[in-house]
């Protein structure tokens, strides 16, 4: 066993935002999904012919799948203050177009929606809205963004399955208002050429699982996001040949408004196989506790912590692949307050340059070169 103990002080969890139960984060259980057999509005039919009804009213008849769904959304009660639901058991293609969801709307797309590339836009969007739920979604195709959001308060994504041929899965925009109170139950993304899920500026994020398969960049990329509770991030062949990672935290992720880094991003588990990095924390991010990891055969670095503050990894294994490293660039303050407990086999552990207030607890056959 290799032990190096340095006086270590991780900030306390923001109790109002995060709840620990039995040593694990209490991630809210997903609510029951809405039934695709009922709704305030419903889209039925098949390619070539769709009908949308709201109660006894027929609000659309025709061959345009996107128009049929949007007509259902637009038929919901104007000025409503509680959610109304659109059920879409039908399958079809929306092409290079966008479905827009306003406040107090829920939707279940239980058929399969095929989409195409629309520059800078999402196939489905909710912007500057409140109380929006996408209970179910099965998407194929090559969108620019599968789902696009900003300025949200109370967004719930249920069972989201994106089997793409290119593009990005889910995007929260950088240069628009941030979001709060975002819940994701189960996100599965395969085949994206960019990130599976990318967040910017979310305060209050709860995630059950993000599963990324054969994704070009990150599995889950957190940026400028605080008060986050993440269950499992599971990546296989994610970010191969890039600097991205199954779990990447960047651009002051976890940094509170006062510039401090108390533990406010808690991740239960990260699993990563092959591809690029397993875990990467960079560019003045931190305030994160990862309870358990299982990384094997990652390219570049299995773990890279670079100019991050208050990073804790409690347990788990790294087997083969790139090294486990603490590093720093000169343009930011040095890495500090890092505490890592792991079994590492068949790769190396290195700290260069030396961080500030670092604790290592490494077992396994790794060659360890730390300060």
Secondary structure as the mmCIF struct_conf table of DSSP 4:
data_model
#
loop_
_struct_conf.conf_type_id
_struct_conf.id
_struct_conf.beg_label_comp_id
_struct_conf.beg_label_asym_id
_struct_conf.beg_label_seq_id
_struct_conf.end_label_comp_id
_struct_conf.end_label_asym_id
_struct_conf.end_label_seq_id
STRN STRN1 UNK A 2 UNK A 4
HELX_LH_PP_P HELX_LH_PP_P1 UNK A 10 UNK A 10
STRN STRN2 UNK A 11 UNK A 11
HELX_LH_PP_P HELX_LH_PP_P2 UNK A 12 UNK A 13
TURN_TY1_P TURN_TY1_P1 UNK A 15 UNK A 17
STRN STRN3 UNK A 20 UNK A 21
TURN_TY1_P TURN_TY1_P2 UNK A 22 UNK A 23
STRN STRN4 UNK A 24 UNK A 25
HELX_LH_PP_P HELX_LH_PP_P3 UNK A 27 UNK A 35
TURN_TY1_P TURN_TY1_P3 UNK A 36 UNK A 37
BEND BEND1 UNK A 40 UNK A 40
STRN STRN5 UNK A 41 UNK A 46
TURN_TY1_P TURN_TY1_P4 UNK A 47 UNK A 48
STRN STRN6 UNK A 49 UNK A 54
TURN_TY1_P TURN_TY1_P5 UNK A 55 UNK A 56
STRN STRN7 UNK A 57 UNK A 62
BEND BEND2 UNK A 63 UNK A 63
HELX_RH_AL_P HELX_RH_AL_P1 UNK A 65 UNK A 74
TURN_TY1_P TURN_TY1_P6 UNK A 75 UNK A 75
BEND BEND3 UNK A 76 UNK A 76
HELX_LH_PP_P HELX_LH_PP_P4 UNK A 77 UNK A 77
TURN_TY1_P TURN_TY1_P7 UNK A 78 UNK A 79
BEND BEND4 UNK A 81 UNK A 82
STRN STRN8 UNK A 84 UNK A 88
STRN STRN9 UNK A 92 UNK A 95
BEND BEND5 UNK A 96 UNK A 96
STRN STRN10 UNK A 99 UNK A 100
BEND BEND6 UNK A 103 UNK A 104
STRN STRN11 UNK A 105 UNK A 115
TURN_TY1_P TURN_TY1_P8 UNK A 119 UNK A 120
STRN STRN12 UNK A 122 UNK A 127
BEND BEND7 UNK A 128 UNK A 128
STRN STRN13 UNK A 130 UNK A 141
BEND BEND8 UNK A 144 UNK A 144
STRN STRN14 UNK A 145 UNK A 150
BEND BEND9 UNK A 151 UNK A 151
STRN STRN15 UNK A 153 UNK A 164
BEND BEND10 UNK A 165 UNK A 167
STRN STRN16 UNK A 168 UNK A 172
BEND BEND11 UNK A 174 UNK A 176
STRN STRN17 UNK A 179 UNK A 190
BEND BEND12 UNK A 191 UNK A 191
BEND BEND13 UNK A 193 UNK A 194
BEND BEND14 UNK A 196 UNK A 196
STRN STRN18 UNK A 197 UNK A 200
BEND BEND15 UNK A 201 UNK A 201
STRN STRN19 UNK A 202 UNK A 215
BEND BEND16 UNK A 216 UNK A 217
BEND BEND17 UNK A 219 UNK A 219
STRN STRN20 UNK A 220 UNK A 223
BEND BEND18 UNK A 224 UNK A 224
STRN STRN21 UNK A 226 UNK A 238
BEND BEND19 UNK A 239 UNK A 239
TURN_TY1_P TURN_TY1_P9 UNK A 240 UNK A 241
BEND BEND20 UNK A 242 UNK A 243
STRN STRN22 UNK A 245 UNK A 250
BEND BEND21 UNK A 251 UNK A 252
TURN_TY1_P TURN_TY1_P10 UNK A 253 UNK A 254
TURN_TY1_P TURN_TY1_P11 UNK A 257 UNK A 258
BEND BEND22 UNK A 259 UNK A 259
STRN STRN23 UNK A 262 UNK A 262
BEND BEND23 UNK A 263 UNK A 263
STRN STRN24 UNK A 265 UNK A 273
BEND BEND24 UNK A 274 UNK A 276
STRN STRN25 UNK A 277 UNK A 281
BEND BEND25 UNK A 283 UNK A 284
STRN STRN26 UNK A 285 UNK A 296
BEND BEND26 UNK A 297 UNK A 297
BEND BEND27 UNK A 299 UNK A 300
STRN STRN27 UNK A 301 UNK A 306
BEND BEND28 UNK A 307 UNK A 307
STRN STRN28 UNK A 308 UNK A 313
BEND BEND29 UNK A 315 UNK A 315
STRN STRN29 UNK A 316 UNK A 319
BEND BEND30 UNK A 320 UNK A 322
STRN STRN30 UNK A 323 UNK A 327
TURN_TY1_P TURN_TY1_P12 UNK A 330 UNK A 331
BEND BEND31 UNK A 332 UNK A 332
HELX_LH_PP_P HELX_LH_PP_P5 UNK A 333 UNK A 335
STRN STRN31 UNK A 336 UNK A 345
BEND BEND32 UNK A 346 UNK A 347
STRN STRN32 UNK A 348 UNK A 351
BEND BEND33 UNK A 353 UNK A 353
STRN STRN33 UNK A 356 UNK A 363
BEND BEND34 UNK A 364 UNK A 365
STRN STRN34 UNK A 367 UNK A 369
#
